[in-house]
């Protein structure tokens, strides 16, 4: 839950810091239509179990005033041997994303070893002018935290709420017995101390 809250905060900051793709040449940039793409990379779960599927979805939103043409999307490459692509590809292309519309694709990987999987933002390149790739622009997705890959037993142990429930139950169970016992021992010690003091006074 904490990791999901952190990711939500990162995504909010990412969207708050959107900057339009601009050309290095100011005069030429002013002649081009305004095209702004936001790229959102998402995982259903941010923890994985070894040999279990992980689905990654990438959505490209065109929030600009003009269409984006010849859009090429490339996600990070996964480490060979420890991660296998099960379905789909980590890249996609689309001829055009009209202003106000979006494009989504997903693919599935399977981690074959435990440990942390490092990720990088997906990269999108596009042309703001149809049939003209001489002035391509680039956008990046939000970052994703490293993905911990656990064994099934490690995952179950980490997410087993029954363990906490048992501990709380045992604690509540000891209160009716433990508190009176502590009070009795305290009172008994006080009585013994008073008796010892009285005995000392008599001997004097």
Beta strands, then each sheet from edge to edge (+ up, - down):
strand 1: 37-43
strand 2: 47-49
strand 3: 53-62
strand 4: 68-74
strand 5: 83-87
strand 6: 91-97
strand 7: 102-111
strand 8: 115-117
strand 9: 123-129
strand 10: 132-140
strand 11: 147-150
sheet 1: 1+ 3- 7+ 5-
sheet 2: 2+ 11+ 8-
sheet 3: 6+ 4- 9+ 10-
end
